[in-house]
Amino acid sequence: MTTILHHVPGARSFRILWLLQEMGITPEIRTYAIQDGSLRHPDFLAKSPAGRIPALEIDGEVIYESGAITEYLCETRPEFGFGRAPGHPERIPFLEMMHYAETIGHLIGGLNLQWIFLRNPEDRSDTVCKLDARRLQGAIAPIEALLGRQDYMLAGGFSAADTMMGFTLTSSQRYVRFDRFPNILAYLDRMAARPGHRAAKALDGPSNLPARDFYEVGA
Ligand SMILES: N[C@@H](CCC(=O)N[C@@H](CS)C(=O)NCC(=O)O)C(=O)O
């Protein structure tokens, strides 16, 4: 099997790298940078029409959208138990958490645009930044409550909902102070201790995002 992951270090493609490593699959990695135009090259647009990572090629077939890739990998490799198939008692929370990761993810993307990718910082909107940081914090708070009741996104144990959400929660720390979310901090420590996560971190590569660790947004 040939597996190629189109990847930006520290970006959403980490979700796929981590899941693949949990499955014992090491892909060939093609690395891009968001700010250098490489994701807008026609060759890449032919694989991912909005010019976004991740895209995953398996034996020449390309899939884009991290949630779709994740569901596909779980469905085609049920022996790992990382998905929750139709009829499974955790099917609904599985789907909810998979997609909730992108409710949070799109808020981070908006803040990244404001703080990292705008060419002219004077174009940044303080109002939008504050609103989005508050909305981000509000979207994370229910996860803190959830992790007060269970160790993973699903009560039944580790799943691909964790590879989707774990990455998202890690990235949220750029805009939200997590000292108010101790259950999530303990969860992220548990995730980081997993051999699959460690192996994925080793493959991730150095960040090429010109980003600070934390932006004080005033939430
Ligand atoms: N919903 C998509 C979002 C993909 C996405 O926006 N990826 C970002 C990196 S985290 C990207 O490629 N950004 C490039 C751009 O916005 O030009 C997914 O989950 O795969």
The ligand as a MOL file (V3000), in Angstrom:
LIG
                    3D

  0  0  0     0  0            999 V3000
M  V30 BEGIN CTAB
M  V30 COUNTS 20 19 0 0 0
M  V30 BEGIN ATOM
M  V30 1 N -12.4060 21.2580 7.1420 0
M  V30 2 C -11.0770 21.0870 6.5690 0
M  V30 3 C -10.2630 22.3320 6.8410 0
M  V30 4 C -8.8750 22.2460 6.2270 0
M  V30 5 C -8.0780 23.5150 6.4610 0
M  V30 6 O -8.6150 24.6280 6.4930 0
M  V30 7 N -6.7390 23.3490 6.6240 0
M  V30 8 C -5.8940 24.5050 6.7900 0
M  V30 9 C -4.6910 24.1770 7.6530 0
M  V30 10 S -5.1010 23.7250 9.2890 0
M  V30 11 C -5.3890 24.9430 5.4330 0
M  V30 12 O -5.0830 24.1240 4.6040 0
M  V30 13 N -5.2930 26.2560 5.2150 0
M  V30 14 C -4.7860 26.7810 4.0110 0
M  V30 15 C -5.5070 28.0260 3.5960 0
M  V30 16 O -6.4590 28.4230 4.2840 0
M  V30 17 O -5.0910 28.5930 2.5870 0
M  V30 18 C -10.4400 19.8430 7.1550 0
M  V30 19 O -10.7540 19.5200 8.3110 0
M  V30 20 O -9.6390 19.1850 6.4710 0
M  V30 END ATOM
M  V30 BEGIN BOND
M  V30 1 1 1 2
M  V30 2 1 2 3
M  V30 3 1 2 18
M  V30 4 1 3 4
M  V30 5 1 4 5
M  V30 6 2 5 6
M  V30 7 1 5 7
M  V30 8 1 7 8
M  V30 9 1 8 9
M  V30 10 1 8 11
M  V30 11 1 9 10
M  V30 12 2 11 12
M  V30 13 1 11 13
M  V30 14 1 13 14
M  V30 15 1 14 15
M  V30 16 2 15 16
M  V30 17 1 15 17
M  V30 18 2 18 19
M  V30 19 1 18 20
M  V30 END BOND
M  V30 END CTAB
M  END
